[in-house]
């Protein structure tokens, strides 16, 4: 019997306030490590760790070509009115050092830096040894499947988003969209090559604490075609984690898990809503027996919160686990 633990978190929402707090005084370098220090042990003790990169690595936003005048990483689109996210490359190094293995990149902010930003983001992730799925630089890359081999268990990971905040995408293959036929086809293709299928869905209504009918239908579709686990993001708040018992094609009962929204793993408070800084680290214990049958043995949750403070007048953001009172 082989046993592994898969950890997953929701949105890494890199707001200007968080980026500014990590800036090292008097230069344009950033130190994001202290933000994650309080939860590092919960992240590192997984055999595979997945997060949703709801920002881009689109390059340093200088004012013109003047390296002495730094622009804002987070800006607002004059055309759509939506915020556009970008982040210093140092975040990628911190994510790798903290224990992340895979970044899902299909979300409504993945095209904030245009085609250049999509490509550069993946280049930065590659440079730091972070695997990714959801966006692509070429048609050939879009056709490739992400399968992570973990202690002899092959984990297939797919990622899709409902849209890109009306930001244009030069080529349709660059961003995986929530098209039912494509999702079904991809699951049917990847499940033949791996032991366990995870589908990451950027969907649902923002700030809603319950999943809606459209989310339920999409989760049902994924399970029907063979997905083992669903990782949801986008609502910016936690939504339910549900388990389901289903029979596989051999009549064996298996456990399926759907986390409709894992919340904002890292974010400043949005619209003064306390729920937007609450999240969880979802942990799935997976077993594979001598016959090659893989299943979810257990599901656990570690609640977290992005804590804001101002020691010595300097704004700081720290991820900390939440201890529930009995």
N, C-alpha and C positions, 0 to 999 in steps of 0.2 A: 504493500500500500504506500503510495506517494502522497504527501500532503503539502500544499503550498497556501500562502496567504496573499490575496490580492487586495491592495488598498486603493481607494478612490476618493477624490475630492471634487468639489464643484468649481465655480468660476474663480479664476484669478483675475480680479477686476482692478487693473492698475490705474487708479485715479491719480490726478496731479498731486493731491495732498500726500499720498503715500510715497510717490516718487520723490517729491521734494524733501520728505522727512528722511529719506535714505541717502540724500546727497552729502558727500563728504565736503566739509567746509573748504572754501577757497579754490576748488577745482571742479571739474565736470565729471568726476567719478562717483560711483554709487556703491553702497554697502547694504545689500538686502538681507544678509544672513541673520542679523539680530531679530528681524521680523518673525522668522520661522523658528528661532531657537527654542521657544516654549513648547513647541509641538514636534520638534525634530525627532525625538525618540519614537513617537507614534508613527512617524512617516518612514523612518529608516528600518523599522522592524517588519517590513513586508517583503515578500519575494518579488512582487511586481507592484509598482505604484503609478497610478494614472491621474492626471489632472486636466482641466479644461483651460487652455491659454486664451482668455478673453482679452487679449491685447495683441499688438504686433511688435515686431522688431524692425521698424521701418527706417532706422537711422537717426542720428542726432539732429534735432530740429533747430539748426542755426538760423539766425536772422540773416538772410542772404548768404554770403560766404564768410561772414565775420565769426571766427571761432571764439571770440570774446563775448558774444551776445547770444546766450542760449534762449531758444524759444520754448514754448510750452509743449510738453509731450502729449497731453490731452487737449484737443481743440474741438471746436464745434463746427460742423459742416454748414457753410452758408447756403448750400443748395437744399439740404434735407432738414437741417436743424438738429440732427442727432449728434451726440458726442462722437469723436473719432479718437481711438486709443492707439498709443504708441508707448514704447518703454525702452529704457536703456538695456543694452545687451548683457550687462552684468546680472540681470535677473536670471538668464538662462544658466549661467554658471552656478548661481545659488540653488536653483531648482535641482540641478544634477547633484550637487554636493549634499542637498537635503534628502535625497533619496528617490526623486522622481525618475521614472524610466520612460514614460510615454506622455506626450502632450496631444490632446485632441485639439484640432485647429479649425474645425467647421463650426462657426458661430456667427452671430449677426455683426460682429466687429472684425471679422477676418479680412475683409476687403477695405478696411479704413485707410490703408496705405497704398491702395491701388494695386495694380499688377506687380509693380516693383516691391511693394510691401509684402505681398503674399510670398514672392520668391525669396526676398531677403530674410523673412521670418524663418522659413524652412532651412535656409543656409545657416543661420545662426544656431538653430536647434541641432542641425547635423554637426556643426563645429564643436558643440558641447556634448555630443553623444546622447542626445535625447531623440528617441524615436517619435514619429508623428503620423497622424492619419486624419483625413478630412479635407485637406487642400492639397494642391499639386502644382508643380512647375511645368509639367509636360503631360501629354496624353499617356505616354508609357508609364509615368509615375502614377497617374490617376488609376490605371488598371491594376497596379500592384496591390497585393493584399498585405496588411500588417499582421504578421503572426510572430508572437513572442514565445520562444521556447524556455520554459522555466522548470528546471529540475525534471526534465523529461515529459512535461505536460505542455502541449502546444495551445497557446491562447490566441485566438483570432479577435481582432479589435476593428470595429467599423465606426465611423463618425459622420453625422449629418446635421444640417441646420435648416431651419424654416426659411431663412433669408439673410440678406446682408445690409439691412437698413437702407435699402434703395441705392446702395453704392454699386456702381456698375462693375461687372466682372467681364474682362476682355474675352475669355473663352469659358464656355460652360463647364468644361471638365475641371477647371481650377478650384471649384467649390462643390462639395457634395451637398445636394439639396434633399429635402424630405419628400422624395417621390416614391410612393409605395412600391411600384413595380421594380424600381432600381434597388430599393432596400431588400425586397424579397429575393431578387436575383443575386444580390451580393451575399446575403446570408446563405442561400443555397450553394453558392460557389465556395465560400470560405469554410463552411462546416465540413466539407469533404476533405479539407486539408488540416484540420485541427481537432482538438479534443473539447474545446470550450469556446463559446462565441459570446463576446460582449459587444453590445450595440450602444453607442453614445448618441443621445438625441438632444439637440438644442431646440426645445419646444415648450409650449405652454404659455400661460398668461403671466405677465410680470406682476409680482407682489401678491399673487393669489396663493393661499396656503393649501388649497386642494387642487388635485388634478382635474382636468376637464374631460369631456367626452372624446374630443379629438385625440388627446394624449392616450386615453384608454384604448381607443381603436388602434392606434399605431403600436402600442405595446402588445396588444393581442395579435396583431399581424406579425410582429417580430417573433413572439413565442410560437406562433403557429408554424413558422418556417424554420424554427430550430434554434433561436437565440436562447442562451442560458441566463444572461443577465442584461438588464437595461440600466444605463447610467444617464439620468436626466439633468439638464441644466437650462438656464435662461430666466426662470421666474425671479431670481435674486433672493428668494426665501426658500426655506425648507418645505418640501412636500413629502407625503407619506412614502415609506419604504414598505413594499408589500411582497409577500412570498406566495408562491402558487405551486401546487403539486400537479404534475402532468405526466402522462404516460408516453414514453418514447415509442419508436416504431417496433420495438421488440416487446412492448407491453410492460416495461420496467418503469416504475414510478420515480420521477426525478423532481428535484426542487428547482424552481425558477424564481428569480428576484428582480423586482423593478423598483428602482429609486427614482421617483418621478422628478424630484429636484433635490440636488445636494446643496443648494444654496450658494451664497457667495463665500467661498473659503477665505478669500482676502478682499476686503473692500472697506472704504469709508462708508459712513452711514448715508443711505440714499433717502432723500425726502423726509429726513428725521424719523425714519422707520427702523426701530430697533431690530426687527426681524432680518434686515438686510446685512447685518454683520454677524448673524448666527449661522453656523454651518455644522457639518459633521465630516469625520473621516469614516467612510464605510469600509468594513473589512469582511471579505468573503474567504472562508476557509474551504479550499477545494481538495477533493481526494480523487485519486485514480487507482483502481484496484488492479489485481494481477490479470484480469481479463480485458483491461483497457477501458473499462467503464468509468466515466468521470461524472462527479456530482458535487453539489454544494452541501458541505457538511454542516456549516454554521454561518450565521450572519451576526455581526456585532457593529456597534456604533460608538464613536467617541465624539461627543459634542464639543464644538469649539466656538470661540468668539474672537473677532478682531477688536482688541482693546486699544483705546486711544487715551493718551495721557500727555502731559506737558511738563516733564521734569526740567527744572532750570530754564523754563520758558521755551524749550525746543519741542515741537510736536513729535510724538513717536507713535508708531503703530506696532502692536505685538499680537501674534496669534497665541492664544492660550486655551488649554482644555477647560471645559466647564465641569465642575464637580457639583452634582445634584445633591440637594439636601434631602435627607430622608424624612 
